[in-house]
């Protein structure tokens, strides 16, 4: 499988992690638009990151990362559901720096007044939004800072991407429940595994299978691997959602649109799907009918 998320546990200690690999899914998303090389890498890293973060949530729903900024780069977002369904999109103006670079740090360096939002949208319950400073050299470093300061869970994240493949690795030290459990844990294991994780090369993360990555890093530990999970591209767009968008703008705006465009055509930027509303369908949303 080329699009997977592999959870792993280190036996006899409160450490868990995830390895993500995207290939066909990434290429499907990048094919929707003609993205500059540096933007392709950034979206690949964001997709890997959302898949990693989604695995840490114990809810049914979606998690998304969204970068907003001023200047030639406007915004980018990536999201992943509890089902492993991912999608992503970016908006920016042409910039030679994006076309000539092959790393996401080039994009991050150009951002003016940037903000990174982490949005958690459960199927049932209140939506949560966290704000993360984009003041580090890489997206991975910014997310690690968020976990260290906000979530207060020791975490290390490694991300890498090309135009063909993307990958990510997350490892976390979980809270220990009681004093007896704390005494049983090797206190040196987290610093040791952290150092090992930092040796992972970008090309290893994008090109190697998850099992080989984990063996290279943690072959002296007892690593347990549950069943692998599949990741795939999926869009949440639908004609119903488009209808709700028309209702939100109001009947006057719909009437004005129909004067220039009948039927109303709405395109999804994520998957290029097209939805049409005849005048009768559009006005019918407001309980009005053509005479």
C-alpha positions in Angstrom: 0.0 0.0 0.0 1.3 3.4 -0.9 -1.1 5.5 1.1 -1.0 4.3 4.6 -0.9 5.3 8.3 1.0 2.8 10.5 0.6 3.2 14.3 3.4 1.7 16.5 4.0 1.2 20.2 7.2 0.8 22.1 6.6 -2.2 24.5 6.7 -1.7 28.2 6.8 2.1 28.1 4.2 4.9 27.4 5.4 5.8 24.0 3.3 5.6 20.8 3.8 6.9 17.3 2.6 7.0 13.7 4.2 6.7 10.3 2.4 8.2 7.3 3.1 7.6 3.6 1.2 9.3 0.7 1.8 8.7 -3.0 -1.2 8.2 -5.2 -3.3 10.4 -3.0 -0.8 13.2 -3.0 -0.5 13.1 -6.8 -4.3 13.1 -7.1 -4.5 16.3 -5.0 -1.6 18.1 -6.7 -3.0 17.3 -10.1 -6.1 19.5 -9.4 -4.0 22.6 -9.9 -0.7 23.7 -11.4 1.2 24.3 -8.1 4.7 25.7 -8.0 7.3 23.2 -6.7 7.7 24.7 -3.2 3.9 24.8 -2.8 3.7 21.1 -3.7 6.1 20.3 -1.0 4.3 22.4 1.6 0.9 20.8 0.7 2.6 17.3 1.0 3.9 18.1 4.4 0.6 19.6 5.6 -1.3 16.5 4.4 1.1 14.2 6.2 0.8 16.3 9.3 -3.0 16.3 9.3 -3.0 12.5 8.9 -0.6 12.2 11.9 -2.6 14.6 14.1 -5.9 13.0 13.2 -4.5 9.7 14.6 -4.1 11.2 18.0 -7.7 12.2 18.3 -10.3 9.9 19.9 -13.2 11.4 18.1 -15.2 10.9 14.9 -14.7 14.0 12.8 -12.1 16.0 10.9 -8.9 17.9 11.7 -7.4 20.5 9.5 -4.4 22.7 9.3 -4.8 26.2 7.7 -2.0 28.7 7.1 -3.1 32.3 6.4 -0.8 35.1 5.5 -0.3 38.3 3.6 1.8 38.9 0.5 2.1 36.6 -2.5 1.1 33.5 -0.4 -2.5 33.8 0.7 -3.5 30.6 2.3 -3.2 26.8 2.3 -5.2 24.1 4.1 -5.2 20.3 4.5 -7.5 18.1 6.4 -8.0 14.5 7.4 -11.1 12.7 8.7 -11.2 9.8 11.2 -11.7 7.6 8.2 -8.4 8.6 6.7 -9.9 10.7 4.0 -7.7 13.7 3.1 -7.8 16.7 0.8 -5.8 20.0 0.4 -5.8 23.3 -1.4 -3.6 26.4 -1.6 -4.0 29.9 -3.0 -1.1 32.2 -3.9 0.2 34.6 -6.5 3.0 33.8 -8.9 6.3 34.1 -7.2 9.7 33.1 -8.6 10.8 32.0 -5.1 8.0 29.3 -5.1 9.0 28.1 -8.6 12.7 27.8 -8.0 12.7 26.2 -4.6 12.1 22.6 -3.7 11.5 23.0 0.1 8.6 24.4 2.1 11.0 26.5 4.3 11.2 28.9 1.3 7.5 29.4 1.4 7.4 29.9 5.2 10.2 32.5 5.0 8.1 34.7 2.6 5.0 34.8 4.8 3.8 38.1 6.1 1.9 38.1 9.4 1.4 34.3 9.1 -0.9 32.3 11.4 -1.4 28.5 11.6 -4.8 27.3 12.7 -5.5 23.8 13.9 -9.2 23.1 13.6 -10.9 20.1 15.1 -14.5 19.5 13.9 -16.2 16.5 15.7 -19.3 15.0 14.1 -21.1 15.8 17.4 -20.0 18.5 19.8 -18.2 21.9 19.7 -15.6 22.8 17.2 -12.1 23.7 18.6 -9.6 26.0 17.0 -6.0 26.4 18.2 -3.6 29.1 17.0 0.0 28.2 16.4 2.8 30.8 15.8 4.6 30.2 12.5 7.9 31.4 13.9 10.1 28.3 13.3 12.0 27.2 10.2 9.7 24.2 9.4 6.1 23.2 9.8 7.2 20.2 11.9 9.0 22.5 14.4 5.9 24.7 14.7 3.7 21.7 15.4 6.1 20.3 18.0 6.1 23.7 19.7 2.3 23.6 19.8 2.3 20.2 21.5 5.0 21.2 24.0 3.3 24.4 25.0 -0.4 23.9 24.5 -1.1 20.2 24.7 1.9 19.6 27.1 2.5 16.2 25.6 6.2 15.6 24.7 6.1 15.1 20.9 8.5 14.9 18.0 7.4 15.2 14.4 9.3 14.8 11.2 7.8 15.7 7.8 9.1 15.4 4.2 7.6 15.7 0.7 8.3 15.8 -3.0 5.9 16.2 -5.9 5.6 12.4 -6.0 5.5 11.3 -2.4 5.1 12.6 1.2 5.7 11.1 4.6 5.6 11.9 8.2 6.5 10.4 11.6 5.1 11.3 15.0 6.2 10.0 18.3 4.8 10.9 21.7 5.5 10.3 25.4 2.1 9.7 27.0 1.2 10.6 30.6 1.9 7.8 33.1 -1.1 6.9 35.3 0.5 6.2 38.7 3.7 6.2 40.7 4.2 2.4 40.2 4.0 2.8 36.4 6.5 5.7 36.5 9.0 3.6 38.3 8.8 0.8 35.7 9.7 3.1 32.8 13.3 3.6 31.6 13.8 7.4 32.1 16.4 7.5 29.4 14.1 6.1 26.7 12.4 9.3 25.6 15.7 11.3 25.1 17.2 8.3 23.3 14.2 7.8 21.0 14.1 11.5 20.3 17.7 11.6 19.2 17.1 8.5 17.0 14.0 10.1 15.4 16.0 13.2 14.5 18.4 11.1 12.4 15.7 10.2 10.0 16.5 11.6 6.5 13.9 13.2 4.2 14.4 10.6 1.5 14.0 7.7 3.9 10.7 9.1 5.1 9.3 9.5 1.6 10.8 6.4 -0.1 10.9 3.6 2.5 8.1 1.4 3.8 6.9 2.2 7.4 8.3 -1.1 8.8 11.8 -0.4 7.4 11.8 3.1 8.8 10.8 1.8 12.2 13.4 -0.9 12.1 16.2 1.5 11.1 15.3 3.9 13.9 14.3 1.7 16.8 15.7 -1.8 16.1 17.0 -2.1 19.7 13.4 -1.6 21.1 10.4 -3.9 21.0 8.1 -2.3 18.5 4.5 -3.4 18.2 2.6 -2.7 15.0 -1.2 -2.8 14.9 -3.0 -3.2 11.6 -2.1 -0.6 9.0 -4.8 2.0 8.1 -5.5 3.2 4.5 -5.4 6.9 3.5 -7.3 8.2 0.5 -8.4 11.3 -1.2 -12.0 12.3 -0.6 -13.9 15.5 -1.0 -16.8 16.6 1.2 -18.5 18.7 -1.5 -22.1 17.9 -2.6 -25.0 19.6 -4.3 -26.7 19.9 -0.9 -23.7 21.9 0.4 -23.8 24.1 -2.6 -27.6 24.6 -2.1 -26.8 25.7 1.5 -24.3 28.2 0.2 -26.9 29.7 -2.1 -29.4 29.9 0.8 -26.7 31.8 2.9 -26.2 34.5 0.3 -29.9 35.1 0.0 -32.6 35.2 -2.6 -31.7 38.7 -3.9 -28.1 37.6 -4.6 -29.4 34.4 -6.3 -31.8 36.4 -8.5 -28.9 38.7 -9.5 -26.7 35.8 -10.4 -29.4 34.2 -12.5 -29.6 37.4 -14.6 -26.0 36.7 -15.8 -25.7 32.9 -15.4 -28.6 30.5 -15.9 -28.2 27.8 -14.8 -26.0 28.7 -11.8 -22.8 26.7 -12.1 -20.7 26.0 -8.9 -17.3 24.4 -9.1 -15.4 22.6 -6.2 -11.9 23.8 -6.0 -10.8 20.6 -4.2 -11.9 18.0 -6.7 -13.2 20.0 -9.7 -16.7 18.6 -9.4 -19.4 20.8 -11.0 -22.9 21.4 -9.6 -25.7 23.2 -11.6 -28.9 24.9 -10.4 -31.6 25.9 -12.8 -33.5 29.0 -12.0 -36.4 26.8 -10.8 -34.1 24.8 -8.5 -32.3 27.9 -7.2 -35.4 29.9 -6.4 -37.1 26.8 -5.1 -34.6 26.8 -2.2 -36.4 29.9 -1.0 -39.9 28.5 -1.6 -40.4 30.6 -4.7 -41.5 29.2 -8.0 -41.3 30.5 -11.6 -44.6 31.8 -13.0 
